[in-house]
Structure formats: structure tokens, C-alpha cells
Amino acid sequence: RDGKAVSVIRDSGGFVTQRVVATIVNIASDMCQQRICSPQDLETAVTLGLAYPMGPLAMGNRLGPDSILEVLFNLQTVYGDPRYRPSPWLRRRGAIGLSLMHTED
């Protein structure tokens, strides 16, 4: 009504949420893989700085890395967009059942 462009999303609300959460967890995983920060530092920054009840890695643990990976693999298959490529760090941890919060020495 006010002349602003609108993007229509033809997905269910639940799928939009899955896409957003999986992408956030994936980006957080890339940050840890690149050693931009430790998993704990990232969680602290998000919970204190943004006042979220939990950080992206804790959220990924709660939902399960396998579930996050499944969403990302499906998104990448459907859209072919590289932004949905699962982080190798996330894939390794999912494959061996290691917590996303685990800090490597």
C-alpha cells in the first residue's frame, strides 16, 4: 500500500524458520572453523550481546547437527546456491557425534 516492494515467500512458516536457523548455525560453524572465535566466545557474544537465550551452536546442538545438515543439504540440492553448502566443520562434528560446543586444543 505504501509503494514498497514486497517479496512473496511460498514456503510454510516452519520451513522459513528451518532455513534461517540452519543458515545461522552453518555461518557460526564457518566462523569457528576459520578460528575467528572459539565456540564458547561465539556463544557468549550472542547471548550477552544480542540477549538471545542461547547461541547458534547451542541451538544447533539442541536441534541436532544431523537435522541442521539435512536442511542444508536439501536447500543446496533444491536451489544450488553455495550459501547453503554445509560447513566442513559442522559436517565433521555431525559425522562423529561431537558437540558443536566442544573446543579443540
Protein Blocks (a to p, Z undefined) as FASTA:
>chain_A
ZZpacdddfbdfklmmmmmmmmmmmmmmmmmmnomacfklmmmmmmmmnopabdfklmmm
mnopklmmmmmmmmmmmnopaklpccfklmmmmmnopafkbccZZ
